[in-house]
Amino acid sequence: MDVDATSGENEGEGSRTAARRANRAMSEYAKSGRVEPAAREAKEAVEGPEGDELREAEELGKSKASVPDWGGNRR
């Protein structure tokens, strides 16, 4: 069942409408010419004074993402 985005019906966890919208947005961003400047800015941030803090945040995010919590509690 393919639900139109304007129908207001919940498509559930595997929302095809949301997936199409996200894919379209990513494709448009990739074609926009803004990727390289954003990549340079990110590289400068990681190599700059805030680099340690950014790497620490990345590790924290990775550690949280890899720990399943089947009880529904946030860790």
C-alpha positions, -999 to +999 in steps of 0.1 A: +000+000+000+016+033-011+002+062+009+003+097-005+022+121+018-008+145+019-032+118+031-020+121+067-019+084+072+009+069+093+030+047+070+048+032+100+085+027+106+094+020+070+079+051+055+084+051+018+073+087+015+099+098+040+126+077+024+118+093-010+119+127+005+152+121+022+168+106-009+156+135-030+170+160-005+204+142-003+206+141-041+198+178-044+224+187-018+251+166-035+244+184-068+242+219-051+280+225-049+278+229-011+294+196-002+330+207-007+328+239+013+310+220+041+337+193+041+365+219+043+347+236+072+343+203+090+380+194+084+391+227+098+369+222+129+383+188+135+419+199+130+414+231+150+410+239+187+376+222+190+389+189+175+393+171+207+358+179+218+344+169+184+362+135+185+350+129+221+314+136+210+318+113+181+331+085+203+303+090+228+277+089+200+293+057+186+293+041+220+256+049+226+246+037+192+263+003+196+246-006+229+212-020+224+187-013+252+158-036+247+141-022+278+133+011+261+155+031+285+179+057+272+215+054+283 
